[in-house]
Amino acid sequence: MITPAATVNAETLKDEAIEWLIRLSAENCTAADRRNFDRWIQQSTAHQAAYTEIARRMNWLEHIAQTDTASRSEALRYRPDKQKTAVQRWAMLATAASILLILGVATFSSDGWYGSNTRYSVARGGSETVTLADGSNLEMNTDTEVNVRINRWQRSVEVVKGEVFFRVAHNAERPFVVSAGAGRTIDTGTEFDVYRQPQQVVVAVQEGSVRVEAKQNRELVASQTVAYDQNGDFIALPPKFSIGNITAWRRGKLIFDNRRLQDVLAEIGRYHNVQLHLADPKLAGNKVSGTFFIERLEGNLATIANSLNLTVQHSRNGGIVLAKR
């Protein structure tokens, strides 16, 4: 798992990625340069995403440069057809990268017509905060993946899996749209949480207001939550499903208020590389209440087992089973 460095502006990372691409393409690139690059790209997933995006655009530019148009073919008739050497190719790439650096603001920046399209992900047990070019923050929870697209006309995020707490920079002319499953959440500047689960998506607003669009539309204000299923139908949430409980993960905690044991184990299991099971399916409906620290897996399970008169057993395959005493 990569430990994220301090949050860096996305545009700054793009500039650094372009500089690294130029440096690595240079004929005089040294072993020390490559070691420094390895350290830079391992700082966070944001660094990796920025470099991957710039490299992808460079491939696009090279493809355009080599496209065999009619006018280009006519022009090439009057000059010898020479095979490019490796040095010539890297020189072309470095020149194209320089052009990309110059034209980036007009074309590939968050204010350009093409904009930026970036993927961010966090491994199980990790978390990371990304600052987008527009000033919005994405605080990603464990085992989360998102695709971000920002250009002159739109700001959009697709939650592929997992959970994200959004702190959106206000911009009435460019609404912030979060798609997840069969619905989407539209906002211009507020704070809210989107949790995409296998069977449902939960949206909870901490500050401001949003519009949730699925098969029907709902307006949410601070402290309100809503959920919709895989078909886009709104569904009921358990009682006392508060914004404070939903976002407790941001403080390193999990808070359950009369939740089913099966659901509690599923939530705890999101943060650990171990399978949690019940020896008897009939135990699934037992109710659990309390505050638990995410990192204290064994302590959490012991507390739950003691409250429900269960035992905690470690299986040979590395899993953990809760069973009747």
C-alpha positions as CSV (number, residue, x, y, z in Angstrom):
1,M,0.0,0.0,0.0
2,I,1.3,3.4,-0.9
3,T,1.5,6.0,1.9
4,P,0.2,9.3,0.5
5,A,2.4,12.3,0.7
6,A,1.0,15.7,1.5
7,T,-1.8,16.8,-0.8
8,V,-0.5,18.4,-3.9
9,N,-2.4,20.4,-6.5
10,A,-3.3,18.3,-9.5
11,E,-2.0,20.9,-12.0
12,T,1.4,21.0,-10.2
13,L,1.6,17.2,-10.4
14,K,0.9,17.4,-14.2
15,D,3.7,19.9,-14.7
16,E,6.1,17.7,-12.7
17,A,5.0,14.6,-14.7
18,I,5.7,16.4,-18.0
19,E,9.2,17.5,-16.7
20,W,9.9,13.9,-15.7
21,L,8.8,12.6,-19.1
22,I,11.1,15.1,-20.8
23,R,14.0,14.2,-18.5
24,L,13.6,10.5,-18.9
25,S,13.4,10.9,-22.7
26,A,16.6,12.9,-22.9
27,E,19.8,11.3,-24.3
28,N,21.8,12.3,-21.2
29,C,19.3,10.8,-18.7
30,T,21.4,9.3,-15.8
31,A,20.8,6.5,-13.4
32,A,20.4,9.0,-10.6
33,D,17.6,10.7,-12.6
34,R,15.8,7.4,-12.8
35,R,16.2,6.7,-9.1
36,N,14.8,10.2,-8.3
37,F,11.9,9.5,-10.7
38,D,11.2,6.2,-8.9
39,R,11.1,8.0,-5.6
40,W,8.8,10.7,-7.0
41,I,6.3,8.3,-8.6
42,Q,6.1,6.1,-5.4
43,Q,5.0,9.1,-3.2
44,S,1.3,8.6,-3.9
45,T,-1.3,7.2,-6.3
46,A,-1.9,10.8,-7.4
47,H,1.7,11.0,-8.7
48,Q,1.2,7.7,-10.5
49,A,-2.1,8.9,-12.0
50,A,-0.6,12.2,-13.2
51,Y,2.3,10.5,-14.9
52,T,0.1,7.8,-16.5
53,E,-2.2,10.5,-17.9
54,I,0.6,12.6,-19.4
55,A,2.2,9.5,-20.9
56,R,-1.2,8.6,-22.4
57,R,-1.5,12.1,-24.0
58,M,2.0,11.8,-25.3
59,N,1.1,8.6,-27.1
60,W,-1.9,10.4,-28.5
61,L,0.3,13.2,-29.8
62,E,2.8,10.8,-31.3
63,H,-0.1,9.0,-33.0
64,I,-1.4,12.2,-34.5
65,A,2.1,13.2,-35.6
66,Q,2.5,9.8,-37.5
67,T,-1.0,9.8,-39.0
68,D,-0.8,9.2,-42.8
69,T,-3.0,12.0,-44.1
70,A,-3.2,12.7,-47.9
71,S,-1.4,16.1,-47.6
72,R,1.3,14.5,-45.5
73,S,1.8,11.7,-48.0
74,E,2.1,14.1,-50.8
75,A,4.7,16.2,-49.0
76,L,6.8,13.1,-48.1
77,R,7.1,12.2,-51.8
78,Y,9.7,15.0,-52.1
79,R,11.9,13.9,-49.2
80,P,13.8,10.7,-48.5
81,D,12.0,8.0,-46.5
82,K,14.4,7.5,-43.6
83,Q,13.8,5.2,-40.6
84,K,13.8,7.2,-37.4
85,T,16.6,6.2,-35.0
86,A,15.9,5.7,-31.3
87,V,17.6,9.0,-30.5
88,Q,15.4,10.8,-33.1
89,R,12.3,9.3,-31.7
90,W,13.1,10.4,-28.2
91,A,14.0,13.8,-29.4
92,M,10.5,14.0,-31.1
93,L,8.9,12.9,-27.9
94,A,10.8,15.5,-25.9
95,T,9.7,18.2,-28.3
96,A,6.1,17.0,-28.2
97,A,6.3,17.0,-24.4
98,S,7.5,20.6,-24.5
99,I,4.6,21.5,-26.8
100,L,2.3,19.8,-24.4
101,L,3.7,21.8,-21.5
102,I,3.1,25.1,-23.4
103,L,-0.4,24.2,-24.7
104,G,-1.5,22.4,-21.5
105,V,-3.4,25.3,-20.0
106,A,-5.3,25.9,-23.2
107,T,-6.0,22.3,-24.1
108,F,-5.4,19.8,-21.4
109,S,-5.9,21.7,-18.2
110,S,-9.1,21.7,-16.1
111,D,-10.1,24.9,-17.9
112,G,-9.3,23.6,-21.4
113,W,-11.7,22.1,-24.0
114,Y,-10.2,18.6,-23.5
115,G,-9.6,18.9,-19.7
116,S,-8.2,16.2,-17.5
117,N,-9.3,12.6,-17.1
118,T,-7.7,10.9,-14.1
119,R,-8.2,7.7,-12.2
120,Y,-7.5,7.5,-8.4
121,S,-7.5,4.4,-6.2
122,V,-6.9,3.4,-2.6
123,A,-6.0,-0.2,-1.5
124,R,-7.9,-2.0,1.3
125,G,-7.0,-0.6,4.6
126,G,-5.8,2.7,3.2
127,S,-7.1,6.2,2.7
128,E,-6.0,9.3,0.7
129,T,-7.1,12.8,0.1
130,V,-6.8,14.3,-3.4
131,T,-7.1,18.0,-4.3
132,L,-8.5,18.6,-7.7
133,A,-7.6,21.4,-10.0
134,D,-10.8,23.3,-9.2
135,G,-10.0,23.3,-5.4
136,S,-12.4,20.4,-4.5
137,N,-11.2,17.7,-2.2
138,L,-11.9,14.0,-2.5
139,E,-11.3,12.1,0.7
140,M,-11.2,8.4,-0.3
141,N,-11.9,5.6,2.1
142,T,-10.6,2.0,2.0
143,D,-10.7,0.0,-1.2
144,T,-12.0,2.9,-3.3
145,E,-11.6,3.7,-7.0
146,V,-12.8,6.8,-8.8
147,N,-12.6,8.4,-12.3
148,V,-12.4,12.2,-12.4
149,R,-13.1,14.3,-15.5
150,I,-12.8,18.1,-15.3
151,N,-12.8,20.5,-18.3
152,R,-14.2,23.9,-19.3
153,W,-17.8,22.7,-19.1
154,Q,-18.1,20.0,-16.5
155,R,-16.7,18.6,-13.2
156,S,-17.6,14.9,-12.9
157,V,-16.6,12.0,-10.7
158,E,-17.5,8.3,-11.2
159,V,-17.3,6.3,-8.0
160,V,-16.4,2.9,-9.4
161,K,-16.3,1.3,-6.0
162,G,-15.9,2.3,-2.3
163,E,-16.6,5.5,-0.5
164,V,-15.6,9.2,-0.9
165,F,-16.2,12.2,1.2
166,F,-16.5,15.3,-1.1
167,R,-15.7,18.9,-0.2
168,V,-16.7,20.7,-3.4
169,A,-15.5,24.2,-4.4
170,H,-18.4,26.4,-5.3
171,N,-18.9,27.1,-9.0
172,A,-22.5,27.6,-10.1
173,E,-21.4,27.6,-13.8
174,R,-19.8,24.1,-13.5
175,P,-21.9,21.8,-11.3
176,F,-20.1,19.0,-9.7
177,V,-21.7,15.6,-10.7
178,V,-20.9,12.4,-8.9
179,S,-22.2,9.2,-10.6
180,A,-22.4,5.9,-8.7
181,G,-24.4,2.9,-9.8
182,A,-27.8,3.7,-11.2
183,G,-27.9,7.3,-10.1
184,R,-26.0,10.5,-9.7
185,T,-25.6,13.4,-7.2
186,I,-25.4,17.0,-8.4
187,D,-23.9,19.8,-6.4
188,T,-22.3,23.3,-6.8
189,G,-20.5,23.6,-3.5
190,T,-21.0,21.6,-0.4
191,E,-19.8,18.6,1.7
192,F,-21.3,15.1,1.3
193,D,-20.4,11.4,1.4
194,V,-21.1,8.8,-1.4
195,Y,-20.8,5.1,-0.5
196,R,-21.2,2.6,-3.3
197,Q,-22.0,-0.8,-1.9
198,P,-22.7,-4.0,-3.9
199,Q,-26.5,-3.7,-3.5
200,Q,-27.0,0.0,-2.9
201,V,-25.5,3.5,-3.0
202,V,-25.8,5.8,0.1
203,V,-25.6,9.6,-0.1
204,A,-25.3,11.6,3.0
205,V,-25.0,15.4,3.2
206,Q,-23.0,17.1,5.9
207,E,-23.2,20.7,4.7
208,G,-25.1,22.6,2.0
209,S,-27.5,20.7,-0.4
210,V,-27.5,18.3,-3.3
211,R,-29.9,16.8,-5.8
212,V,-29.9,13.0,-6.1
213,E,-31.1,11.8,-9.5
214,A,-32.0,8.1,-9.9
215,K,-35.4,6.9,-11.2
216,Q,-36.8,9.8,-9.3
217,N,-35.1,13.0,-7.9
218,R,-34.6,14.0,-4.3
219,E,-33.2,17.2,-2.8
220,L,-31.1,16.7,0.3
221,V,-29.9,19.3,2.8
222,A,-27.5,19.0,5.8
223,S,-27.9,15.9,8.0
224,Q,-30.1,14.1,5.4
225,T,-29.3,10.8,3.8
226,V,-30.8,8.7,1.0
227,A,-30.1,5.4,-0.6
228,Y,-31.0,3.8,-4.0
229,D,-30.6,0.3,-5.2
230,Q,-29.1,-1.2,-8.4
231,N,-32.2,-0.3,-10.4
232,G,-32.2,3.3,-9.3
233,D,-35.2,2.9,-6.9
234,F,-34.9,4.8,-3.6
235,I,-34.9,2.4,-0.6
236,A,-35.3,2.9,3.1
237,L,-32.3,3.1,5.4
238,P,-32.1,1.6,8.9
239,P,-33.3,3.9,11.7
240,K,-30.6,6.3,13.2
241,F,-28.5,6.1,10.0
242,S,-27.0,9.5,10.8
243,I,-24.3,11.5,8.9
244,G,-22.1,11.3,12.0
245,N,-22.2,7.5,12.0
246,I,-21.7,7.3,8.2
247,T,-18.6,9.6,8.2
248,A,-17.0,8.3,11.4
249,W,-14.4,6.5,9.3
250,R,-12.8,9.9,8.7
251,R,-11.9,9.9,12.4
252,G,-10.6,6.3,12.4
253,K,-13.8,5.0,13.9
254,L,-16.9,2.9,13.0
255,I,-20.2,3.7,14.9
256,F,-23.1,1.2,14.9
257,D,-26.5,1.8,16.4
258,N,-28.6,-1.3,16.6
259,R,-27.1,-2.7,13.3
260,R,-27.3,-6.4,12.2
261,L,-24.2,-8.4,13.1
262,Q,-23.8,-9.5,9.4
263,D,-23.7,-5.9,8.3
264,V,-21.3,-4.9,11.1
265,L,-18.8,-7.7,10.1
266,A,-19.1,-6.6,6.5
267,E,-18.2,-3.0,7.4
268,I,-15.3,-4.0,9.7
269,G,-14.0,-6.4,7.0
270,R,-13.6,-3.5,4.5
271,Y,-10.5,-2.3,6.3
272,H,-8.7,-5.6,6.8
273,N,-7.3,-8.4,4.5
274,V,-9.0,-11.1,6.4
275,Q,-12.4,-12.9,5.8
276,L,-14.9,-12.6,8.7
277,H,-17.6,-15.3,8.9
278,L,-20.4,-16.5,11.1
279,A,-20.5,-20.2,12.0
280,D,-24.3,-20.1,12.0
281,P,-26.3,-17.9,9.5
282,K,-28.9,-17.5,12.3
283,L,-26.5,-15.2,14.1
284,A,-26.7,-12.7,11.3
285,G,-29.7,-10.8,12.8
286,N,-28.2,-10.2,16.2
287,K,-27.9,-6.5,16.9
288,V,-24.7,-4.5,17.6
289,S,-24.3,-1.0,19.0
290,G,-21.1,0.8,19.9
291,T,-18.1,2.7,18.7
292,F,-15.1,0.8,17.4
293,F,-11.6,1.8,16.3
294,I,-10.9,0.7,12.7
295,E,-7.3,-0.5,13.3
296,R,-8.2,-2.7,16.3
297,L,-9.6,-5.7,14.6
298,E,-9.0,-8.3,17.3
299,G,-10.3,-5.9,20.0
300,N,-13.4,-5.1,18.1
301,L,-14.3,-8.7,17.5
302,A,-13.6,-9.6,21.1
303,T,-16.0,-6.8,22.2
304,I,-18.7,-8.0,19.9
305,A,-18.3,-11.6,20.9
306,N,-18.5,-10.8,24.6
307,S,-21.7,-8.7,24.1
308,L,-23.4,-11.5,22.2
309,N,-22.0,-14.5,24.1
310,L,-20.0,-15.7,21.1
311,T,-16.5,-17.0,20.6
312,V,-13.8,-15.8,18.1
313,Q,-12.1,-18.6,16.2
314,H,-9.2,-18.4,13.7
315,S,-9.6,-20.9,10.8
316,R,-6.7,-22.6,9.1
317,N,-7.1,-20.6,5.9
318,G,-6.5,-17.3,7.8
319,G,-10.2,-16.3,8.2
320,I,-11.9,-15.5,11.5
321,V,-15.2,-17.2,12.6
322,L,-17.7,-16.0,15.2
323,A,-19.6,-18.9,16.7
324,K,-21.9,-19.7,19.6
325,R,-20.3,-20.5,22.9
